[in-house]
Amino acid sequence: MTVNGEKMTIKQTPNGATFRGGGIGTGKVTMGANGLMHMEYSAMEMSKLVDMLTAFVDRPVIDETKLTGKYQVALDLSMADMMNAARKSGAMGMMGGGPPPGGGAGAAAGGAARPLDSASDPDAASSVFAAVEQMGLKLAPRKGPIDMVIVDKLEKAPTDN
């Protein structure tokens, strides 16, 4: 399988999966008895961690750590967080799960659909914020510029049949 232009291999295990490549080294995902999904990565760059965390919150995550190199990363995330990330990515629609509750991209990380702002609120009940803090990092909501593409007009070009 190729992910973001990088080759990745995935092997199913009795209680999860292991994978190699994709810029994260060796990864292992297992389901814990406590209902949390445990994810371990042997060699993850901060840019890859930021990309992954962005899937769990309703705003872009920006790396302000200035950390370089590759790190061992371990995260414990709730199934609700995992499902909401899948909904946000559109994967649930492909699996027959339909759009996120509320009809938009706003099913927040950490449980049932909530207002968009609560997903980026560290006080909201979310295992994402707790998992990041266990690594000695912090997700903090801030306002800042983001790159955006705005399409003013779109016309369908005629094609020959």
N, C-alpha and C positions, 0 to 999 in steps of 0.2 A: 504494500500500500504506500502511496505517496501523500504526505501531509505538508502543505505549504512548500512544495518543491523538494522536500527531504524524504528519503526512504525510511519507512518505519515497518517493523514486523510486530505482529500481535499474536500472543499465544494464550488461549483460554486455560485457566486453572480451575480446580474444583470449587474454589471460593472467590474467584475474581479473574484477573488477567495480568499478564506481564507483557511489556513491550520494550523495544529497543529502537533507538534512532530518533529522528524528528527533532534533534537539537536538545534532548533532555536526558541523554544517557539511557540507563535502564530504568523503567518505571514499573511499579507494581500497584495494582488497585485491588483491594479486598473489602468485603463487607464485614463490619465488626458486629459483635453480639449486641452492642449498645445502639444499633441502628444507624451508625455513622459509616460513611464510606471513607476508608483509609487509603490515601494515595501517597506513595513514596517515589521520589525521583533521585537518581544518583548524581546527576551532573546538569543542573538546570541553571541557565543564565537568568538574570533578573528580567530581561526583556521577555523571555518565555513565561515567567511567573506573572508578569504584568498582563500579558495577553490572556493567560488563563483566568486571572482574577477578574478581568473586564467582563468575562462571560457570566459572572455571578452577581454583578451589581448593575445598576441602571445607568451608569456613567462611565466614561473612559477612565482607566486607571493609569496614572502617570508615575514613572519611576523617578523619584527624587533621592534615591539612596546613594547614588554615585558608586555603587558596588560593581566591581568587574569580576570576571571569572565565572566559574561554575560552582554551584552549591548543592549540597544534599538538602532536599526539601521534603517535609512530611506535613500533610494536611489531613484533618478529619472533618468531613463535611456531611451535613444531613442529606437524606434522600430528597427532602423538599428543595434544598439548594440545588442539588443535581438535576432534579426534574425542571425547576424553573430555568436553569441554564439551558437545558435541552429545548424547552419551549422558546426561549429567547433566540436560540440559534435556528429554530425552525424544524429541528429534528423530530419534535413531537407530532407535527403535522404529517411528516413522512411515515410515522409509525401509527397514524390513526388517532393521535391524541388531540388533534385540533389546535386552534390558536390559543394563546394564553387567555386566562380569564379576563374579562373586560374587553376582549377583542383587540388588544394592542400589544405593544412590546413591554407592557408594564407589569407583568407578573413578577413581583419583587422576590429577591433571594430571601430565603428564610421561612417560607410557609405559603399560606394562601395569598391570593392577590391582595395587595395593599396599595396605597397611593405611591406613585413613583418615588417621591422624596424619601420614603421610609427605607427603601432598599439601600440607600447610601448613608443611612443614619446609623452610626455605630451603637446607639442605644437601642436600636431595633433588634428584636430577637433573631439573630442570624449566626450560624456557625462559621460563616466566612470571616467575619471580623474577629471572632475568637481564635480561629485557626491561624490567622495572620499574626495576631498578637502573641500566640504561643511560639512563633518563630522570632520574636523580638522586633517585629515590624508593626507598623500601624497604618491603617487606611483612614485617611482624614478627608472629609468633603471640603472642597475648595472651588471657588469660581475661577475660571481662566479661559484663555482662548483655545478653540479647537478648530481644526480644519474641517470644512464642510463644502459639499458640492450642492449647488442649488440649480435645478432644472426649471427654467422659466417656460419653456415650450418644447413639445415633442410632437413630431409629425411622423406618421408611418409612410415610408417610401413605397411607392407602388412596385410590385414585382411581377414579372412575367409568369403566367401559368403554364 
